[in-house]
Each structure stands twice: as C-alpha cells, then as structure tokens.
Amino acid sequence: MNSTTTSERRSGDYIHLFMIYVIWATGYLAMKIGMSGPNAFGIFQLQSLRLFLGGGILTVIAYLSGRLSRPGRREIAICTVSAALFWILANGGALVAVRELPSGLVVMAMGTIPLWTALFQRLFSRGSGGSAIALLVGFAGLVLILFPTLPLGGQSFHISTLAKAALIFAPIAWVTATRLQPSLQKSMDPIAAAGMQLLIGGLIALALAELTGASWPSPPSTSSIVALLYLAIFASAIAFFSYVRATSLFPTSVVSAFAYVNPLVGVFLGWLLLNERPALISLGGMALVIVSVILTLRQGRQQQHQVSENNNA
C-alpha cells in the first residue's frame, strides 16, 4: 500500500498526474518532429541530448535544494538498470517505432502499459492483477492496433522487424523499470533519482549513437532543436520527475491511468499537427485497450480497498 493517504496529499500533488496524463502524451509527437526532415537528429542522438539536458536540469535542482547526496553501489546499480530499461529499451524502442510509424499508432501501443503491469502482478505477485477476461480484451486490442503494420493489414508502412518488436517490448521494459522505483525511493530523493536515471540513460544513448556511426546534423534544423528542448524540459525533466514522484504519492492504479489518456491526446495531436489518420481498425483496438485498462484499474482499486478493510478489521 502507498504510504501517502488522500488526506495527506496537497493540491499541488495532482500537478504530477497532469504532467503524466497530458504532457507526456505530447512527447511522441515531439519525437516524430525531432527526427523528421533534413538535418534532423538520429534516434540515439536525439535521445542522448534530451536525457543529458533533462538529467542536468534535475541534478542542478537537487544540488541547489540540498537533496543531492552521494549514491551507494546499490542505488547506482538500480539507476543503471532502470535507465537502460526506461530510456533505451522502452522510450528508445518508441523512438525506433515512431520514426517509421505515425506517432498516434505508437502512443496507442504504449497505452498497454497497465495491461502488462496487471499481467506481471498475476505472474509474480500475490494479487490477481486484474481479471483474465479484461487482460484478454486488452491484448486483443493491441493486436488490432498493430494490425495495419502486418502484411495482412492492407497498409504499406515498410516497417522493419526491429520497429515491430519495439512496439511489443517497449511497454514491457517500462513496466519492469517501474517496479524498481519504490525500492530506489527508500534511499534516494526522487529528484536526484530521476536526474541520475536520465543522465545514465544519456550516456548509454550517446554510446549507441557513436557505435551506429551516424553523422550528427550540422547544423540541426530549427524544428529538431525546438523538439529537443521540449523533450528535454517537459517530457524528460518535468514529466519523468512527476512520474517518479507520483509513484510515491498515489496508488499504482492511479499512476497507471495515464495509459488511457495518453493515446487519446497523442492521436488527436498527430491528426491535428501531422495530418496522421489512424486506420479504423487501430482506433477500434485503442477503444478495446481503454476499456480493458479501465476494468483492470477498477478491479485493482477494489482489491486495494478490500486489503485495507481487512487490515483495519
């Protein structure tokens, strides 16, 4: 159970939910813009720069506020593993996919994060993690979302096998990294922890950018620079800190609810700004995922309420 009760929360705590629910959804659009057109950044070039900037901002804030302390080996190890999962396999996977696919399609696929969370709970925890029917409905929705990318889907995206794999495994990596955060926050300040994870992720992304041998744009286009700054400040520093902080303020079910808000915002922005028009079958799949997430989170809240009543009995 979460140690912070509703009565202990301040109104400002809900700003973290807004950053996760709404602002984070805009990151996929910014990724698409940052890697599009002439003189645009490559995948890991964009990722390394945004993480260095975002992590640097949080680290400076932690230092100036007296929250920065020397981490131990355990904290460094957790931050390294989390950074690789969050920013290389999960968010980096989304970058791979969004370069080849509409941003709205990628954000729809990432909307399955609560379903993978519930599945992990069923497999590795004592709780049921949601009904099997709700999970089956959600994963059926994921199949429909990805259907246009398959040979039988009728749309030619020319998508690589790597991008297809990224759409599947990126949410799994994100869920795995999230499960490491509660133990990390017991020994590290959330701002410092978020900053360290971003900086380590930036180092890994920079190494991958150099290994791929891609040439850096000189000079980068204006749209790529604007996208980079937006990703660094809002989608990395502010939103990721909000995510880390929210995991200690709210139940997992409340934090995970971003997954049925993000797709709606992401699809709308892709249509409005990039003229992306997802296939009807993908929109139908998104609807199934949203229904499944709502049912799963509702059952999770009911289970938490029952546990609380049993503990108070």
C-alpha positions in Angstrom: 0.0 0.0 0.0 1.1 3.6 -0.6 2.2 5.4 2.5 0.6 8.7 1.4 -3.1 8.9 2.1 -5.6 11.1 0.4 -5.9 13.4 3.4 -2.2 14.0 3.4 -1.9 15.0 -0.2 -1.7 18.6 -1.3 -3.5 20.1 -4.3 -0.1 20.5 -5.9 0.5 16.8 -5.9 -2.1 16.4 -8.6 0.0 18.5 -11.0 2.2 15.4 -11.3 -0.8 13.5 -12.6 -1.5 16.2 -15.2 2.1 16.1 -16.4 1.9 12.3 -16.8 -1.6 12.2 -18.2 -1.3 15.0 -20.8 2.2 16.4 -21.2 3.8 13.0 -21.6 1.5 12.2 -24.5 2.9 15.1 -26.5 6.4 13.6 -26.3 5.7 11.1 -29.1 4.8 14.0 -31.4 7.9 15.8 -30.5 10.0 12.7 -31.2 8.5 12.5 -34.6 9.3 16.1 -35.4 12.8 15.9 -34.0 13.7 13.1 -36.3 11.9 14.3 -39.4 13.1 16.4 -42.4 16.6 17.5 -43.5 19.3 18.0 -40.8 17.3 16.1 -38.2 18.7 14.1 -35.3 19.1 10.3 -35.4 17.3 8.1 -32.9 20.0 7.9 -30.2 21.4 11.3 -31.0 18.1 12.9 -30.0 17.7 10.5 -27.1 21.2 11.3 -25.6 20.9 15.0 -25.9 17.4 15.2 -24.4 18.4 13.0 -21.5 21.6 14.9 -20.8 19.7 18.2 -20.7 16.8 16.8 -18.7 19.0 15.0 -16.3 21.3 18.0 -15.9 18.3 20.2 -15.0 17.1 17.8 -12.3 20.6 17.3 -10.9 21.2 21.1 -10.6 17.8 21.4 -8.9 18.7 18.6 -6.5 22.1 20.2 -5.7 20.7 23.7 -5.1 17.9 22.4 -2.9 20.3 20.3 -0.8 18.8 17.0 -1.9 21.8 15.7 -3.8 23.8 13.1 -1.9 26.4 10.5 -2.9 24.6 7.3 -4.0 25.8 3.9 -2.9 26.6 1.0 -5.2 23.0 -0.4 -4.8 21.5 2.9 -5.9 23.9 3.2 -8.9 23.1 -0.3 -9.9 19.3 0.2 -9.8 19.6 3.6 -11.6 21.7 2.0 -14.3 19.3 -0.9 -14.9 16.3 1.4 -14.7 17.9 3.9 -17.2 18.6 1.1 -19.7 15.0 -0.2 -19.4 13.3 3.2 -19.3 15.3 5.2 -21.9 16.9 2.6 -24.2 14.5 -0.3 -24.4 11.2 1.4 -23.6 11.4 5.0 -24.8 14.2 4.3 -27.2 12.1 1.5 -28.7 9.3 4.0 -29.1 11.7 6.3 -30.9 12.6 3.4 -33.3 8.9 2.8 -33.9 7.9 6.4 -34.3 10.5 7.1 -36.9 8.7 4.5 -39.2 5.1 4.8 -38.0 2.5 7.5 -37.2 3.1 8.9 -33.7 -0.6 8.2 -32.8 -0.1 4.4 -33.5 3.0 4.3 -31.2 1.2 6.1 -28.4 -1.7 3.7 -28.7 0.7 0.7 -28.4 2.3 2.2 -25.4 -1.1 2.6 -23.8 -1.0 -1.1 -23.0 1.4 -0.4 -20.1 -1.2 -1.0 -17.4 -2.2 -4.3 -19.0 1.4 -5.5 -18.8 1.5 -4.3 -15.2 -1.5 -6.3 -14.4 -0.1 -9.4 -16.1 3.1 -9.0 -14.2 1.1 -8.9 -11.0 -0.7 -12.1 -11.9 2.5 -13.8 -12.6 4.8 -12.5 -9.9 2.7 -11.1 -7.1 0.1 -12.4 -4.7 -2.6 -10.1 -6.1 -4.7 -11.3 -9.0 -3.6 -8.3 -11.1 -7.0 -7.9 -12.9 -9.4 -10.4 -14.5 -8.2 -12.7 -17.2 -11.0 -11.6 -19.4 -10.1 -7.9 -19.1 -6.5 -8.7 -20.0 -7.5 -10.8 -23.0 -9.7 -7.9 -24.2 -6.8 -5.5 -23.9 -4.3 -7.6 -25.7 -6.8 -8.3 -28.4 -7.0 -4.5 -28.8 -3.2 -4.4 -29.1 -3.4 -6.9 -32.0 -5.9 -4.7 -33.7 -3.8 -1.6 -33.1 -0.8 -3.3 -34.8 -2.9 -5.0 -37.5 -2.1 -2.3 -40.2 1.6 -2.9 -39.7 1.2 -6.6 -40.7 1.3 -8.0 -44.2 -2.5 -8.7 -44.0 -3.2 -5.3 -42.7 -3.6 -3.6 -46.1 -1.4 -0.6 -45.3 2.2 -0.4 -46.5 4.3 1.2 -43.7 7.5 -0.6 -44.8 8.1 -1.1 -41.1 11.2 -3.0 -40.0 11.2 -6.1 -37.8 13.0 -4.0 -35.2 10.2 -1.4 -35.1 7.6 -4.2 -34.8 9.5 -5.7 -31.9 9.9 -2.3 -30.3 6.1 -1.8 -30.2 5.7 -5.1 -28.2 8.7 -4.9 -25.9 8.8 -1.2 -25.1 5.8 -1.3 -22.7 7.2 -4.4 -21.1 10.6 -2.7 -20.4 8.8 0.3 -19.0 6.8 -1.8 -16.6 9.9 -3.7 -15.5 11.7 -0.4 -14.7 8.7 1.0 -12.9 8.8 -2.0 -10.5 12.3 -0.9 -9.4 11.3 2.6 -8.4 9.7 2.0 -4.9 12.9 0.4 -3.5 15.0 3.1 -5.0 13.0 5.9 -3.5 13.5 4.4 0.0 17.2 5.5 -0.1 17.2 8.4 -2.7 15.5 11.7 -3.1 13.1 11.4 -6.1 14.6 14.5 -7.9 18.1 13.1 -7.5 17.0 9.6 -8.6 15.2 10.9 -11.7 18.2 13.0 -12.6 20.6 10.2 -12.2 18.5 7.8 -14.3 18.2 10.4 -17.1 22.0 11.1 -17.1 22.9 7.4 -17.2 20.4 6.9 -19.9 22.0 9.7 -21.8 25.4 8.1 -21.5 24.1 4.8 -22.9 22.3 6.5 -25.7 25.4 8.5 -26.6 27.4 5.3 -26.7 24.9 3.7 -29.1 24.8 6.8 -31.3 28.6 6.6 -31.7 28.5 2.9 -32.3 26.0 3.3 -35.1 28.3 5.7 -36.8 25.5 8.2 -37.7 26.8 11.7 -38.6 25.5 14.5 -36.5 23.4 17.1 -38.3 25.3 20.3 -38.9 23.5 22.5 -38.1 20.4 20.8 -36.8 17.1 22.1 -38.2 15.1 24.6 -36.2 12.3 22.2 -35.8 14.7 19.5 -34.5 16.1 21.9 -31.9 12.7 23.0 -30.7 11.6 19.4 -30.4 14.8 18.6 -28.5 14.3 21.4 -26.0 10.7 20.4 -25.5 11.6 16.8 -24.9 14.4 17.7 -22.5 12.5 20.2 -20.4 8.9 18.9 -20.4 8.9 15.2 -21.5 12.2 14.3 -19.7 13.0 16.6 -16.7 9.5 17.7 -15.6 7.3 14.7 -16.7 9.7 12.0 -15.6 10.2 13.6 -12.2 6.4 13.8 -11.9 6.2 10.1 -12.8 8.8 9.1 -10.2 7.2 11.3 -7.6 3.7 10.2 -8.4 4.7 6.5 -7.7 5.3 7.5 -4.1 2.2 9.8 -3.8 -0.6 7.7 -5.5 -1.5 4.1 -5.8 -0.1 2.3 -8.8 -3.6 2.1 -10.3 -4.0 5.9 -10.3 -0.5 6.5 -11.8 -1.0 3.8 -14.5 -4.3 5.5 -15.6 -2.1 7.8 -17.8 -2.2 4.9 -20.3 -5.8 5.5 -21.3 -5.4 9.3 -21.5 -2.1 9.4 -23.5 -3.5 7.6 -26.6 -6.4 10.0 -26.9 -4.2 13.0 -26.6 -1.5 11.5 -28.9 -3.9 10.5 -31.6 -5.6 13.9 -31.6 -2.3 15.8 -31.8 -1.0 13.5 -34.6 -4.2 14.2 -36.6 -4.1 18.0 -35.8 -0.5 18.8 -36.4 0.9 16.0 -38.7 -2.3 15.0 -40.5 -2.0 11.4 -39.3 -5.1 9.4 -39.8 -5.0 6.0 -38.0 -6.9 3.1 -39.5 -10.3 2.5 -38.2 -9.2 -1.0 -37.0 -6.5 0.6 -34.9 -8.9 3.1 -33.4 -11.2 0.1 -32.6 -8.2 -1.6 -30.9 -7.5 1.5 -28.9 -11.1 1.5 -27.7 -10.7 -2.1 -26.5 -7.4 -1.3 -24.7 -9.0 1.7 -23.0 -12.0 -0.4 -21.8 -9.6 -3.1 -20.7 -7.4 -0.7 -18.8 -10.4 0.9 -17.0 -11.7 -2.5 -16.0 -8.3 -3.6 -14.8 -7.6 -0.4 -12.8 -11.1 -0.6 -11.3 -10.6 -4.1 -10.1 -7.2 -3.1 -8.7 -8.8 -0.3 -6.7 -11.4 -2.7 -5.4 -8.7 -5.2 -4.3 -6.7 -2.4 -2.5 -9.9 -1.3 -0.7 -10.5 -4.9 0.4 -7.0 -5.3 1.6 -7.3 -2.0 3.6 -10.6 -3.2 5.2 -9.0 -6.5 6.1 -6.0 -4.7 7.7 -8.3 -2.4 9.7 -10.6 -5.2 10.8 
